[in-house]
Amino acid sequence: MYFDSWQAALVMDGHGGFVWAAYAITTLGVVWMLVYPAWSRRRALRQLAVAVRREQARADSAQGVR
């Protein structure tokens, strides 16, 4: 192994903070790119379902008036 201990691997000769921050930012970005589309799709489907129910209720009330 390149480093003598886990502590040395975390510190990386003083560059560990930058390296691990880059890994964290990259991981958050990848997770966001995987989660956001699913979240956005669910939200759009909920909004569509509300619009369909609203339109159906409007059509039902219009038929009842005639």
C-alpha positions as CSV (number, residue, x, y, z in Angstrom):
1,M,0.0,0.0,0.0
2,Y,1.2,3.5,-0.8
3,F,0.5,4.9,2.7
4,D,1.8,3.6,6.0
5,S,-1.5,4.0,7.8
6,W,-5.1,5.1,7.4
7,Q,-4.2,8.4,9.0
8,A,-1.6,9.0,6.4
9,A,-4.1,8.1,3.7
10,L,-6.6,10.6,5.0
11,V,-4.0,13.4,5.3
12,M,-2.2,12.7,2.0
13,D,0.8,14.8,2.9
14,G,-1.4,17.8,3.5
15,H,-3.5,17.5,0.4
16,G,-6.1,15.2,1.9
17,G,-8.6,18.0,2.6
18,F,-8.7,19.0,-1.1
19,V,-8.8,15.4,-2.4
20,W,-11.5,14.2,0.0
21,A,-13.5,17.4,-0.7
22,A,-13.3,16.8,-4.4
23,Y,-14.5,13.2,-3.9
24,A,-17.4,14.4,-1.7
25,I,-18.5,17.0,-4.2
26,T,-18.3,14.6,-7.1
27,T,-20.2,11.9,-5.2
28,L,-22.9,14.5,-4.3
29,G,-23.1,15.5,-7.9
30,V,-23.5,11.9,-9.1
31,V,-26.1,11.1,-6.5
32,W,-28.0,14.3,-7.4
33,M,-28.0,13.3,-11.1
34,L,-29.4,9.9,-10.2
35,V,-32.0,11.1,-7.6
36,Y,-33.3,14.3,-9.2
37,P,-34.9,12.8,-12.3
38,A,-36.8,10.3,-10.3
39,W,-38.0,13.0,-7.9
40,S,-38.9,15.3,-10.7
41,R,-40.8,12.5,-12.5
42,R,-42.8,11.7,-9.4
43,R,-43.7,15.4,-8.9
44,A,-44.8,15.8,-12.5
45,L,-47.0,12.7,-12.3
46,R,-48.6,14.0,-9.1
47,Q,-49.3,17.3,-10.8
48,L,-50.7,15.6,-13.8
49,A,-53.0,13.4,-11.7
50,V,-54.3,16.5,-9.9
51,A,-55.0,18.2,-13.2
52,V,-56.7,15.1,-14.6
53,R,-58.9,14.9,-11.5
54,R,-59.7,18.6,-11.7
55,E,-60.6,18.3,-15.3
56,Q,-62.8,15.2,-14.7
57,A,-64.6,17.0,-11.9
58,R,-65.2,20.0,-14.2
59,A,-66.5,17.7,-16.9
60,D,-68.8,15.8,-14.4
61,S,-70.2,19.1,-13.1
62,A,-70.8,20.4,-16.6
63,Q,-72.8,17.3,-17.5
64,G,-74.9,17.6,-14.4
65,V,-75.8,21.2,-15.2
66,R,-77.3,20.3,-18.6
